[in-house]
Amino acid sequence: MSVMSTMYTGIAGMLTSSTGMSVVSNNLANTSTVGYKGSKITFEDTFYQAINSAQGVSQVGTGVTVSAIYGDFSQGAYETTTSATDLAINGNGYFQLVNPVSGSVYYTRAGDFTFDKSGYLTDAHGYNVQGWAVDGEGSPVGAATDIRIDSSQSPPSATTAVSMLLNLDSTAEDSCVDAANPFFAMFSAWDGTGDTPLGDALYAYQNSITVYDENGASHVLTVYFDKVGEDTYTDGAAGSSVWEYVVTCDPSEDGRTIDGTALATTSAAGLLMAGTLTFSSAGEMKGMTAYTLSSGASGNMSNLANWTPAEFSDNGFPVFTANFTGAQDASATGEPQARPIELNLGLGTRNVTGSGWNAATAASAAAVGSSFANVGNLLEPDLETSSTTSYDSATTTRTQAQDGYTSGYLLELSVDTNGVVTGRYSNGQIEDLWVVALCDFANEDGLQRQGGNLFSQTRDSGEAVMGTPGTASLGSISSNTLEQSNVDMATQMVQMITLQRVYDGSSKIISTANEMLQTVIGLKR
């Protein structure tokens, strides 16, 4: 083996050390790069030259070359941020990005995303983050596509259920008296055409709650309660007490029309439901009636004969109807004239048969007006865990709720560990909007680095396996978090020192071989 070949061995050492230094310097340069995955270089010796020796044929190496440059795909450290769209992956997986211009698909661990002016969730290059739209239960539907918040408004929802749980003081006095109809005294006194439909002295307690129509406008629903004087009935069970109630709205907002008659012009304007509550001597509710205006009513709408037992909702509670927007009846526009709202005062019925009322209660309100015997229970009563009571304590509203809401605008977004993007709106609604997609590969080392924290799929990496975070081998998502570079600076500095010494040593090989050649040339002198 000649001295000249020794020089080339030194050159090989310098070249590979230089390549190694490039890898290390790139790692060090990206120590602060979000989502960066470091590289590591390995070397191998090159082919060997056979020479004759005293022991026979021996081998002498001819230098070194780069064996491979592998990726280090270990987890990087986390950094907390103030942006909900900064996402980090805890475990396996990559975010999928699509170039909206070329359609090229990329993958990244850098989750520093923002929404652009068109509402698309993008990375720093403007590439769109992929995910699935979700249904009402938060489950992904359809194919993965660009995540886009294309509406910053939550539509309104009309009230369909009202719940009120109260205590009505058992020692209260009868405020409104009607000898002809003692159980409907407030009903008889109501005058929707008057400036004050029901005087303050004609009820013992009122409770109001705000409800919403299908257009998102708010309306005040008021329920009046008054105890029926015990001296007005003598056929009740010992110790029983009865309260009457009426459910009302502002008469000017009553858009119902029956048999061509606009209720807003009648004394029944704003009167939506009337009925009674029966309590045992222990103050527990044991019976209820509820009456609404019959769809076939005619003449005087305040006539009890026009009021029939209320229907039941699917939840088993009596239902009244309201029409705040003045929508026409079905024959005119195809829209319902009035929208049903269930009233839950704590007593309902399940698996109802027939009308859901007992025979006496199923009669018109006129038959119930003066007879305690007809103030009956619901069929198959189902007393709620908590219901309206009549204890010897102050009348008060314990809880109340309704399920409607007005329109709202988007206040903020959040992303949970399962990658579900949720919006919180000014109307109090929280809606699941998207699920971020993650992809995994059989061979991460087969991914091709594209720069800009991007990888692309190759034949060596295998096809991307896409799924939702937290399923199969895919990791979970951390919002308000970024994954930092996984480069360990101390390790890289040690490698740099080692490579520098290898480079120095290889250069010494060349200079030494040069001196040997000079010695050979000097022999001619």
Kinemage of the C-alpha trace (Angstrom):
@kinemage 1
@onewidth
@group {chain A} dominant
@subgroup {mainchain}
@vectorlist {calphas} color= white
{ca met a 1} P 0.000 0.000 0.000
{ca ser a 2} L 1.502 3.296 -1.102
{ca val a 3} L 1.925 6.511 0.812
{ca met a 4} L -0.368 8.162 -1.720
{ca ser a 5} L -3.283 5.936 -0.681
{ca thr a 6} L -2.653 6.994 2.906
{ca met a 7} L -3.335 10.566 1.893
{ca tyr a 8} L -6.677 9.552 0.457
{ca thr a 9} L -7.492 7.761 3.710
{ca gly a 10} L -6.892 11.046 5.502
{ca ile a 11} L -9.063 12.847 2.968
{ca ala a 12} L -11.870 10.335 3.629
{ca gly a 13} L -11.565 11.017 7.350
{ca met a 14} L -11.737 14.763 6.816
{ca leu a 15} L -14.721 14.510 4.448
{ca thr a 16} L -16.769 12.296 6.763
{ca ser a 17} L -15.881 14.439 9.768
{ca ser a 18} L -16.988 17.481 7.808
{ca thr a 19} L -20.297 15.783 6.990
{ca gly a 20} L -20.721 14.841 10.627
{ca met a 21} L -19.994 18.451 11.609
{ca ser a 22} L -22.744 19.592 9.213
{ca val a 23} L -25.239 17.276 10.936
{ca val a 24} L -24.224 18.427 14.401
{ca ser a 25} L -24.232 22.105 13.439
{ca asn a 26} L -27.708 21.737 11.902
{ca asn a 27} L -28.927 20.164 15.129
{ca leu a 28} L -27.417 22.941 17.212
{ca ala a 29} L -28.847 25.609 14.918
{ca asn a 30} L -32.336 24.131 15.449
{ca thr a 31} L -32.124 23.853 19.220
{ca ser a 32} L -34.966 26.403 19.498
{ca thr a 33} L -36.986 25.244 16.481
{ca val a 34} L -40.524 24.159 17.406
{ca gly a 35} L -41.139 20.480 16.750
{ca tyr a 36} L -37.672 19.885 15.305
{ca lys a 37} L -36.423 16.317 15.301
{ca gly a 38} L -32.658 15.959 15.439
{ca ser a 39} L -30.448 13.854 13.159
{ca lys a 40} L -27.646 11.510 14.056
{ca ile a 41} L -24.882 10.341 11.751
{ca thr a 42} L -23.167 6.964 11.773
{ca phe a 43} L -19.943 5.975 10.006
{ca glu a 44} L -18.556 2.765 8.567
{ca asp a 45} L -15.211 1.637 7.286
{ca thr a 46} L -14.728 1.270 3.536
{ca phe a 47} L -13.392 -1.676 1.524
{ca tyr a 48} L -10.119 -3.325 2.503
{ca gln a 49} L -7.038 -3.917 0.381
{ca ala a 50} L -5.305 -7.295 0.594
{ca ile a 51} L -1.521 -7.333 1.160
{ca asn a 52} L 1.027 -10.065 1.661
{ca ser a 53} L 2.468 -10.471 5.139
{ca ala a 54} L 4.544 -12.974 7.086
{ca gln a 55} L 1.324 -14.577 8.226
{ca gly a 56} L -0.078 -14.740 4.724
{ca val a 57} L -2.669 -12.458 3.191
{ca ser a 58} L -3.664 -9.525 5.433
{ca gln a 59} L -6.010 -6.560 4.991
{ca val a 60} L -5.473 -2.828 5.238
{ca gly a 61} L -8.396 -0.411 5.383
{ca thr a 62} L -8.780 2.434 2.946
{ca gly a 63} L -10.686 4.921 5.090
{ca val a 64} L -14.158 5.819 6.348
{ca thr a 65} L -17.471 6.882 4.823
{ca val a 66} L -20.940 7.890 6.025
{ca ser a 67} L -23.033 4.831 6.866
{ca ala a 68} L -26.387 6.577 7.406
{ca ile a 69} L -28.027 9.682 8.799
{ca tyr a 70} L -30.958 8.725 10.993
{ca gly a 71} L -33.655 10.882 12.489
{ca asp a 72} L -34.077 11.168 16.236
{ca phe a 73} L -37.870 11.054 16.706
{ca ser a 74} L -37.921 11.067 20.479
{ca gln a 75} L -40.338 13.347 22.323
{ca gly a 76} L -39.259 16.965 22.764
{ca ala a 77} L -39.870 19.091 25.829
{ca tyr a 78} L -43.091 21.122 26.204
{ca glu a 79} L -43.514 24.876 26.332
{ca thr a 80} L -46.712 26.473 27.644
{ca thr a 81} L -48.199 29.255 25.486
{ca thr a 82} L -51.205 31.569 25.578
{ca ser a 83} L -52.740 30.441 22.271
{ca ala a 84} L -55.357 27.675 22.238
{ca thr a 85} L -54.345 26.751 18.684
{ca asp a 86} L -50.774 25.968 19.755
{ca leu a 87} L -50.936 22.184 19.812
{ca ala a 88} L -48.420 19.580 20.933
{ca ile a 89} L -48.620 15.820 20.436
{ca asn a 90} L -47.976 13.694 23.494
{ca gly a 91} L -46.903 10.391 21.963
{ca asn a 92} L -46.889 9.138 18.388
{ca gly a 93} L -48.273 10.965 15.412
{ca tyr a 94} L -47.984 13.908 13.066
{ca phe a 95} L -50.342 16.671 12.059
{ca gln a 96} L -51.354 16.475 8.413
{ca leu a 97} L -51.086 19.632 6.302
{ca val a 98} L -52.251 20.313 2.756
{ca asn a 99} L -50.840 23.008 0.464
{ca pro a 100} L -54.026 24.753 -0.764
{ca val a 101} L -52.350 25.738 -4.025
{ca ser a 102} L -50.599 22.538 -5.129
{ca gly a 103} L -52.516 20.011 -3.048
{ca ser a 104} L -49.258 18.547 -1.753
{ca val a 105} L -49.554 16.724 1.571
{ca tyr a 106} L -47.070 17.225 4.402
{ca tyr a 107} L -46.674 16.098 7.997
{ca thr a 108} L -45.298 17.974 10.970
{ca arg a 109} L -44.834 17.897 14.731
{ca ala a 110} L -44.745 21.692 14.923
{ca gly a 111} L -48.217 22.701 16.111
{ca asp a 112} L -47.885 26.510 16.065
{ca phe a 113} L -51.150 27.010 14.166
{ca thr a 114} L -53.315 30.089 13.610
{ca phe a 115} L -56.529 30.915 11.776
{ca asp a 116} L -56.114 32.896 8.571
{ca lys a 117} L -58.469 35.596 7.267
{ca ser a 118} L -60.680 32.971 5.601
{ca gly a 119} L -61.109 31.002 8.810
{ca tyr a 120} L -58.744 28.127 7.927
{ca leu a 121} L -56.455 26.678 10.588
{ca thr a 122} L -52.980 26.930 9.053
{ca asp a 123} L -49.299 26.606 9.840
{ca ala a 124} L -46.670 29.292 9.241
{ca his a 125} L -46.574 28.466 5.507
{ca gly a 126} L -50.336 28.850 5.063
{ca tyr a 127} L -50.857 25.102 4.718
{ca asn a 128} L -54.224 23.879 5.977
{ca val a 129} L -54.467 21.606 9.014
{ca gln a 130} L -56.623 18.542 8.395
{ca gly a 131} L -59.433 17.192 10.562
{ca trp a 132} L -63.030 16.051 10.639
{ca ala a 133} L -66.239 17.974 11.194
{ca val a 134} L -68.244 16.576 14.116
{ca asp a 135} L -71.904 15.775 14.647
{ca gly a 136} L -74.049 16.873 17.579
{ca glu a 137} L -72.461 14.227 19.805
{ca gly a 138} L -68.892 15.236 19.008
{ca ser a 139} L -68.174 12.234 16.739
{ca pro a 140} L -66.246 12.804 13.479
{ca val a 141} L -68.242 12.573 10.255
{ca gly a 142} L -67.250 12.353 6.617
{ca ala a 143} L -63.728 12.490 5.220
{ca ala a 144} L -60.846 14.500 6.658
{ca thr a 145} L -60.692 17.995 5.204
{ca asp a 146} L -59.405 21.499 5.917
{ca ile a 147} L -60.309 22.690 9.418
{ca arg a 148} L -62.229 25.911 8.980
{ca ile a 149} L -64.308 28.017 11.346
{ca asp a 150} L -66.605 29.484 8.701
{ca ser a 151} L -69.203 30.823 11.107
{ca ser a 152} L -68.522 32.778 14.253
{ca gln a 153} L -72.190 32.774 15.225
{ca ser a 154} L -74.304 30.279 17.109
{ca pro a 155} L -77.928 30.159 15.860
{ca pro a 156} L -80.767 30.675 18.336
{ca ser a 157} L -82.888 27.883 19.733
{ca ala a 158} L -86.510 28.265 20.801
{ca thr a 159} L -87.468 27.284 24.330
{ca thr a 160} L -89.112 23.863 24.463
{ca ala a 161} L -89.020 23.142 28.199
{ca val a 162} L -89.477 25.191 31.363
{ca ser a 163} L -88.800 23.849 34.839
{ca met a 164} L -89.775 25.508 38.118
{ca leu a 165} L -89.483 23.922 41.540
{ca leu a 166} L -90.932 25.993 44.358
{ca asn a 167} L -92.151 25.885 47.903
{ca leu a 168} L -95.619 27.366 48.355
{ca asp a 169} L -96.253 28.421 51.945
{ca ser a 170} L -98.937 26.149 53.395
{ca thr a 171} L -100.101 28.952 55.724
{ca ala a 172} L -100.807 31.395 52.875
{ca glu a 173} L -104.265 32.930 52.532
{ca asp a 174} L -106.575 32.846 49.515
{ca ser a 175} L -105.915 36.105 47.624
{ca cys a 176} L -108.282 35.709 44.685
{ca val a 177} L -111.822 34.483 45.354
{ca asp a 178} L -114.370 33.312 42.797
{ca ala a 179} L -117.284 31.463 44.303
{ca ala a 180} L -118.347 30.094 40.915
{ca asn a 181} L -114.897 28.813 39.965
{ca pro a 182} L -112.746 28.686 43.100
{ca phe a 183} L -110.013 26.631 41.416
{ca phe a 184} L -109.761 29.081 38.505
{ca ala a 185} L -110.178 32.409 40.272
{ca met a 186} L -107.025 33.950 38.776
{ca phe a 187} L -108.011 32.599 35.364
{ca ser a 188} L -111.390 34.332 35.649
{ca ala a 189} L -109.782 37.563 36.853
{ca trp a 190} L -107.216 37.701 34.050
{ca asp a 191} L -107.911 40.412 31.459
{ca gly a 192} L -105.394 40.485 28.626
{ca thr a 193} L -106.874 43.699 27.245
{ca gly a 194} L -106.269 45.650 30.441
{ca asp a 195} L -103.260 47.724 31.403
{ca thr a 196} L -102.744 45.328 34.319
{ca pro a 197} L -103.998 41.867 33.311
{ca leu a 198} L -103.872 40.573 36.898
{ca gly a 199} L -103.834 42.889 39.902
{ca asp a 200} L -101.154 42.511 42.566
{ca ala a 201} L -103.755 41.658 45.205
{ca leu a 202} L -105.114 38.718 43.217
{ca tyr a 203} L -102.223 36.290 43.664
{ca ala a 204} L -99.951 35.101 46.456
{ca tyr a 205} L -96.764 34.584 44.459
{ca gln a 206} L -95.371 35.086 40.982
{ca asn a 207} L -92.234 33.725 39.339
{ca ser a 208} L -90.826 34.902 36.016
{ca ile a 209} L -88.354 33.308 33.636
{ca thr a 210} L -86.948 34.497 30.313
{ca val a 211} L -87.691 32.256 27.322
{ca tyr a 212} L -86.749 32.551 23.643
{ca asp a 213} L -88.601 32.222 20.367
{ca glu a 214} L -87.244 30.590 17.218
{ca asn a 215} L -85.746 33.926 16.100
{ca gly a 216} L -83.754 34.293 19.310
{ca ala a 217} L -85.855 37.121 20.764
{ca ser a 218} L -86.404 36.979 24.519
{ca his a 219} L -89.778 36.981 26.230
{ca val a 220} L -90.777 36.919 29.867
{ca leu a 221} L -92.916 34.005 30.999
{ca thr a 222} L -94.673 34.590 34.331
{ca val a 223} L -96.393 31.939 36.446
{ca tyr a 224} L -98.825 33.178 39.112
{ca phe a 225} L -99.775 31.060 42.136
{ca asp a 226} L -102.561 31.483 44.649
{ca lys a 227} L -103.870 29.188 47.360
{ca val a 228} L -107.478 28.043 47.078
{ca gly a 229} L -109.317 28.861 50.300
{ca glu a 230} L -110.193 25.739 52.275
{ca asp a 231} L -113.618 27.134 53.001
{ca thr a 232} L -114.444 27.051 49.298
{ca tyr a 233} L -114.418 23.272 49.092
{ca thr a 234} L -115.532 20.577 51.522
{ca asp a 235} L -115.102 17.413 49.466
{ca gly a 236} L -111.313 17.164 49.628
{ca ala a 237} L -109.230 14.623 51.522
{ca ala a 238} L -108.410 15.535 55.105
{ca gly a 239} L -105.399 17.828 55.256
{ca ser a 240} L -105.217 18.348 51.496
{ca ser a 241} L -104.476 21.783 50.115
{ca val a 242} L -104.870 23.154 46.605
{ca trp a 243} L -103.068 25.941 44.782
{ca glu a 244} L -104.189 27.327 41.457
{ca tyr a 245} L -101.712 28.637 38.881
{ca val a 246} L -101.725 30.368 35.500
{ca val a 247} L -98.885 30.544 32.981
{ca thr a 248} L -98.798 33.857 31.133
{ca cys a 249} L -96.806 36.062 28.772
{ca asp a 250} L -97.073 39.727 27.813
{ca pro a 251} L -100.477 39.962 26.062
{ca ser a 252} L -98.976 42.180 23.357
{ca glu a 253} L -96.532 39.361 22.460
{ca asp a 254} L -99.220 36.693 22.150
{ca gly a 255} L -99.327 35.899 18.424
{ca arg a 256} L -101.686 32.936 18.599
{ca thr a 257} L -104.626 32.764 16.262
{ca ile a 258} L -107.543 30.368 16.801
{ca asp a 259} L -110.454 30.000 14.424
{ca gly a 260} L -109.403 33.237 12.723
{ca thr a 261} L -109.423 35.133 15.988
{ca ala a 262} L -106.194 36.879 17.089
{ca leu a 263} L -105.940 36.226 20.815
{ca ala a 264} L -104.045 39.485 21.326
{ca thr a 265} L -107.384 41.310 20.926
{ca thr a 266} L -109.223 39.185 23.505
{ca ser a 267} L -109.302 38.989 27.292
{ca ala a 268} L -107.440 35.642 27.017
{ca ala a 269} L -104.407 37.352 25.476
{ca gly a 270} L -101.228 36.165 27.198
{ca leu a 271} L -102.998 33.333 29.057
{ca leu a 272} L -101.134 30.166 28.062
{ca met a 273} L -102.044 27.548 30.685
{ca ala a 274} L -104.111 27.246 33.854
{ca gly a 275} L -104.425 24.482 36.405
{ca thr a 276} L -104.156 23.305 39.980
{ca leu a 277} L -101.603 21.683 42.265
{ca thr a 278} L -102.792 19.388 45.060
{ca phe a 279} L -100.643 18.755 48.139
{ca ser a 280} L -100.914 16.198 50.922
{ca ser a 281} L -101.011 17.149 54.591
{ca ala a 282} L -97.222 16.583 54.606
{ca gly a 283} L -96.793 19.224 51.900
{ca glu a 284} L -95.855 16.789 49.098
{ca met a 285} L -97.395 17.287 45.685
{ca lys a 286} L -99.825 14.477 44.944
{ca gly a 287} L -101.895 15.814 42.071
{ca met a 288} L -101.906 18.282 39.209
{ca thr a 289} L -104.178 19.525 36.465
{ca ala a 290} L -103.181 21.572 33.421
{ca tyr a 291} L -105.484 23.114 30.811
{ca thr a 292} L -104.795 24.926 27.559
{ca leu a 293} L -107.005 26.600 24.992
{ca ser a 294} L -108.640 24.099 22.677
{ca ser a 295} L -107.692 24.307 19.001
{ca gly a 296} L -111.422 24.224 18.266
{ca ala a 297} L -112.283 27.048 20.639
{ca ser a 298} L -114.837 29.595 19.535
{ca gly a 299} L -116.653 32.548 20.990
{ca asn a 300} L -115.339 33.769 24.334
{ca met a 301} L -111.749 32.501 24.682
{ca ser a 302} L -111.927 33.099 28.436
{ca asn a 303} L -114.777 30.635 28.776
{ca leu a 304} L -113.571 27.585 30.716
{ca ala a 305} L -115.521 25.372 28.334
{ca asn a 306} L -112.938 26.265 25.644
{ca trp a 307} L -110.073 24.980 27.812
{ca thr a 308} L -109.210 21.291 27.701
{ca pro a 309} L -106.573 19.072 29.385
{ca ala a 310} L -103.057 19.750 28.136
{ca glu a 311} L -101.192 17.251 26.028
{ca phe a 312} L -97.953 15.678 27.218
{ca ser a 313} L -94.391 16.011 25.962
{ca asp a 314} L -92.193 13.006 25.310
{ca asn a 315} L -90.800 13.582 28.793
{ca gly a 316} L -94.258 13.179 30.308
{ca phe a 317} L -94.929 16.789 31.316
{ca pro a 318} L -97.963 18.904 30.343
{ca val a 319} L -97.443 21.177 27.346
{ca phe a 320} L -98.702 24.653 26.508
{ca thr a 321} L -98.199 26.491 23.219
{ca ala a 322} L -96.868 29.947 22.489
{ca asn a 323} L -96.485 31.969 19.307
{ca phe a 324} L -94.249 34.946 19.943
{ca thr a 325} L -93.309 35.602 16.307
{ca gly a 326} L -96.834 35.606 14.892
{ca ala a 327} L -96.116 32.716 12.511
{ca gln a 328} L -99.139 31.767 10.427
{ca asp a 329} L -100.899 28.434 10.785
{ca ala a 330} L -99.989 25.378 8.746
{ca ser a 331} L -102.590 25.996 6.051
{ca ala a 332} L -101.050 29.388 5.270
{ca thr a 333} L -97.282 28.831 5.319
{ca gly a 334} L -96.595 25.263 6.261
{ca glu a 335} L -95.203 26.426 9.611
{ca pro a 336} L -96.776 25.462 12.924
{ca gln a 337} L -98.946 28.174 14.396
{ca ala a 338} L -97.575 27.711 17.885
{ca arg a 339} L -94.602 25.968 19.421
{ca pro a 340} L -95.052 23.563 22.347
{ca ile a 341} L -93.305 24.215 25.657
{ca glu a 342} L -93.388 21.632 28.437
{ca leu a 343} L -93.933 22.756 32.021
{ca asn a 344} L -92.178 20.814 34.763
{ca leu a 345} L -93.346 21.679 38.260
{ca gly a 346} L -92.090 18.360 39.585
{ca leu a 347} L -94.915 16.013 38.653
{ca gly a 348} L -95.042 14.176 35.362
{ca thr a 349} L -96.205 10.924 33.865
{ca arg a 350} L -94.441 8.116 32.073
{ca asn a 351} L -95.877 5.533 29.699
{ca val a 352} L -99.159 7.399 29.599
{ca thr a 353} L -102.262 5.786 28.180
{ca gly a 354} L -105.101 7.642 26.533
{ca ser a 355} L -104.954 11.328 27.350
{ca gly a 356} L -102.673 10.774 30.323
{ca trp a 357} L -105.226 12.247 32.735
{ca asn a 358} L -107.693 10.438 34.928
{ca ala a 359} L -111.303 10.498 33.833
{ca ala a 360} L -112.320 13.454 35.990
{ca thr a 361} L -109.347 15.576 35.042
{ca ala a 362} L -109.826 14.729 31.363
{ca ala a 363} L -113.014 16.785 31.341
{ca ser a 364} L -112.910 20.441 30.302
{ca ala a 365} L -111.732 23.051 32.763
{ca ala a 366} L -115.357 24.085 33.260
{ca ala a 367} L -116.102 20.733 34.918
{ca val a 368} L -113.180 21.162 37.291
{ca gly a 369} L -113.784 24.784 38.132
{ca ser a 370} L -116.015 24.291 41.131
{ca ser a 371} L -115.511 20.661 42.226
{ca phe a 372} L -112.580 19.416 44.279
{ca ala a 373} L -113.565 15.866 43.303
{ca asn a 374} L -112.398 16.627 39.764
{ca val a 375} L -109.040 18.057 40.858
{ca gly a 376} L -107.366 14.727 40.176
{ca asn a 377} L -103.947 13.208 39.753
{ca leu a 378} L -102.063 12.353 36.640
{ca leu a 379} L -102.455 8.777 35.524
{ca glu a 380} L -99.423 6.683 36.549
{ca pro a 381} L -97.856 9.620 38.437
{ca asp a 382} L -94.080 9.854 38.503
{ca leu a 383} L -92.976 12.167 41.282
{ca glu a 384} L -89.666 13.752 40.392
{ca thr a 385} L -86.727 13.440 42.777
{ca ser a 386} L -87.380 17.059 43.612
{ca ser a 387} L -90.784 18.661 43.133
{ca thr a 388} L -92.817 21.669 44.131
{ca thr a 389} L -93.825 21.457 47.790
{ca ser a 390} L -96.168 23.209 50.221
{ca tyr a 391} L -94.367 23.271 53.549
{ca asp a 392} L -94.872 25.610 56.461
{ca ser a 393} L -92.130 27.970 55.326
{ca ala a 394} L -91.838 31.043 53.148
{ca thr a 395} L -92.881 30.793 49.527
{ca thr a 396} L -89.790 30.765 47.350
{ca thr a 397} L -88.413 29.507 44.053
{ca arg a 398} L -85.818 26.812 44.686
{ca thr a 399} L -84.677 26.218 41.124
{ca gln a 400} L -85.753 27.179 37.627
{ca ala a 401} L -84.421 26.521 34.145
{ca gln a 402} L -85.316 26.634 30.462
{ca asp a 403} L -83.546 25.237 27.404
{ca gly a 404} L -83.767 28.080 24.873
{ca tyr a 405} L -81.168 30.671 23.986
{ca thr a 406} L -80.596 33.614 21.711
{ca ser a 407} L -77.999 33.839 18.953
{ca gly a 408} L -74.403 34.274 20.034
{ca tyr a 409} L -70.987 35.119 18.667
{ca leu a 410} L -67.810 33.118 19.131
{ca leu a 411} L -65.835 34.132 22.198
{ca glu a 412} L -63.046 31.587 22.288
{ca leu a 413} L -61.870 28.200 21.077
{ca ser a 414} L -60.365 25.331 23.003
{ca val a 415} L -58.893 21.962 22.057
{ca asp a 416} L -59.101 18.973 24.385
{ca thr a 417} L -56.767 15.973 24.688
{ca asn a 418} L -58.805 14.077 22.092
{ca gly a 419} L -58.233 16.829 19.545
{ca val a 420} L -61.817 18.124 19.653
{ca val a 421} L -61.998 21.819 18.764
{ca thr a 422} L -64.759 23.431 20.838
{ca gly a 423} L -66.261 26.895 20.515
{ca arg a 424} L -67.724 28.906 23.408
{ca tyr a 425} L -70.323 31.468 22.390
{ca ser a 426} L -71.733 34.599 24.018
{ca asn a 427} L -75.152 32.929 24.428
{ca gly a 428} L -73.623 30.383 26.786
{ca gln a 429} L -73.506 27.565 24.252
{ca ile a 430} L -70.485 25.304 23.924
{ca glu a 431} L -70.313 23.468 20.601
{ca asp a 432} L -67.913 20.816 19.316
{ca leu a 433} L -66.780 21.938 15.872
{ca trp a 434} L -63.873 19.800 14.605
{ca val a 435} L -61.535 16.954 15.504
{ca val a 436} L -57.865 17.367 14.596
{ca ala a 437} L -56.457 14.456 12.566
{ca leu a 438} L -53.173 12.701 13.416
{ca cys a 439} L -51.151 10.357 11.220
{ca asp a 440} L -48.599 7.689 12.059
{ca phe a 441} L -46.116 5.721 9.943
{ca ala a 442} L -44.658 2.235 10.113
{ca asn a 443} L -41.156 3.643 9.504
{ca glu a 444} L -40.556 7.205 10.614
{ca asp a 445} L -36.968 7.061 9.365
{ca gly a 446} L -38.398 6.646 5.875
{ca leu a 447} L -39.966 10.115 5.972
{ca gln a 448} L -38.324 12.712 3.788
{ca arg a 449} L -37.422 16.037 5.379
{ca gln a 450} L -38.695 18.985 3.350
{ca gly a 451} L -37.504 21.854 5.533
{ca gly a 452} L -39.843 24.207 7.321
{ca asn a 453} L -40.533 21.525 9.978
{ca leu a 454} L -42.238 19.455 7.280
{ca phe a 455} L -41.952 15.803 6.334
{ca ser a 456} L -43.348 14.015 3.313
{ca gln a 457} L -44.373 10.417 2.848
{ca thr a 458} L -42.151 8.015 0.868
{ca arg a 459} L -42.266 4.351 -0.108
{ca asp a 460} L -39.856 3.633 2.742
{ca ser a 461} L -42.079 5.312 5.341
{ca gly a 462} L -45.201 3.434 4.295
{ca glu a 463} L -48.688 4.873 3.972
{ca ala a 464} L -49.936 7.327 6.587
{ca val a 465} L -52.354 5.763 9.069
{ca met a 466} L -54.851 8.479 9.985
{ca gly a 467} L -57.014 8.581 13.104
{ca thr a 468} L -58.249 10.710 15.970
{ca pro a 469} L -55.920 11.581 18.852
{ca gly a 470} L -55.810 9.058 21.668
{ca thr a 471} L -56.852 6.096 19.520
{ca ala a 472} L -54.738 3.107 18.459
{ca ser a 473} L -51.048 4.099 18.525
{ca leu a 474} L -51.720 7.829 18.204
{ca gly a 475} L -50.861 10.203 21.019
{ca ser a 476} L -53.040 12.803 22.699
{ca ile a 477} L -53.187 16.560 22.134
{ca ser a 478} L -52.065 19.284 24.512
{ca ser a 479} L -53.544 22.719 23.803
{ca asn a 480} L -51.765 25.973 24.723
{ca thr a 481} L -48.570 23.941 24.355
{ca leu a 482} L -45.765 23.564 21.822
{ca glu a 483} L -43.293 20.708 21.491
{ca gln a 484} L -39.758 22.009 21.510
{ca ser a 485} L -36.732 20.695 19.630
{ca asn a 486} L -35.492 17.364 20.967
{ca val a 487} L -31.830 18.369 20.470
{ca asp a 488} L -29.671 17.930 23.572
{ca met a 489} L -27.079 20.684 23.335
{ca ala a 490} L -24.587 19.001 25.685
{ca thr a 491} L -24.551 15.812 23.615
{ca gln a 492} L -24.136 17.768 20.384
{ca met a 493} L -21.224 19.758 21.814
{ca val a 494} L -19.411 16.560 22.814
{ca gln a 495} L -19.966 15.158 19.331
{ca met a 496} L -18.668 18.383 17.846
{ca ile a 497} L -15.453 18.107 19.889
{ca thr a 498} L -15.019 14.492 18.837
{ca leu a 499} L -15.544 15.297 15.166
{ca gln a 500} L -13.116 18.190 15.406
{ca arg a 501} L -10.439 15.902 16.801
{ca val a 502} L -11.120 13.331 14.082
{ca tyr a 503} L -10.779 16.080 11.502
{ca asp a 504} L -7.508 17.226 13.057
{ca gly a 505} L -6.206 13.687 13.163
{ca ser a 506} L -7.145 13.091 9.534
{ca ser a 507} L -5.334 16.279 8.510
{ca lys a 508} L -2.237 15.041 10.361
{ca ile a 509} L -2.370 11.875 8.263
{ca ile a 510} L -2.127 13.988 5.125
{ca ser a 511} L 0.671 16.219 6.427
{ca thr a 512} L 2.635 13.189 7.673
{ca ala a 513} L 2.211 11.413 4.322
{ca asn a 514} L 3.430 14.578 2.655
{ca glu a 515} L 6.579 14.577 4.780
{ca met a 516} L 7.155 10.947 3.873
{ca leu a 517} L 6.884 11.796 0.176
{ca gln a 518} L 9.329 14.653 0.642
{ca thr a 519} L 11.769 12.218 2.218
{ca val a 520} L 11.409 9.903 -0.772
{ca ile a 521} L 11.963 12.770 -3.197
{ca gly a 522} L 15.002 13.856 -1.191
{ca leu a 523} L 16.698 10.504 -1.818
{ca lys a 524} L 17.558 11.696 -5.336
{ca arg a 525} L 19.915 14.307 -3.967
